[in-house]
Amino acid sequence: MQQIEFDDLQPENTEWAEIMGSKLKDAKRFEIHCWEDETEEIAMALRCGELKETDWRGGKVTAGAITPELIGLLLTCQSRWIRRFIIK
């Protein structure tokens, strides 16, 4: 597993998309971590995967397989929540 963190100083996800574009080629699975009150972000994450059972109080983890459709969504999404994406 590899985690790449970005701060919120960049208004767009350009640098993130460049790095992730190359990393996603070899990735098989992903996780997205959201705080429990981030209902819109959780709903978007669930379009790509399923809730993963964890002991994280206050948060939700969505996990799933890397697919071509998911890669397309990730590399074009401008939402900052997507920066919490973890590949395995």
Salt bridges, closest charged atoms under 4 A:
GLU31 OE1 - HIS33 NE2 2.89
GLU31 OE2 - LYS52 NZ 2.42
GLU31 OE2 - LYS88 NZ 2.70
GLU38 OE1 - ARG84 NH1 2.60
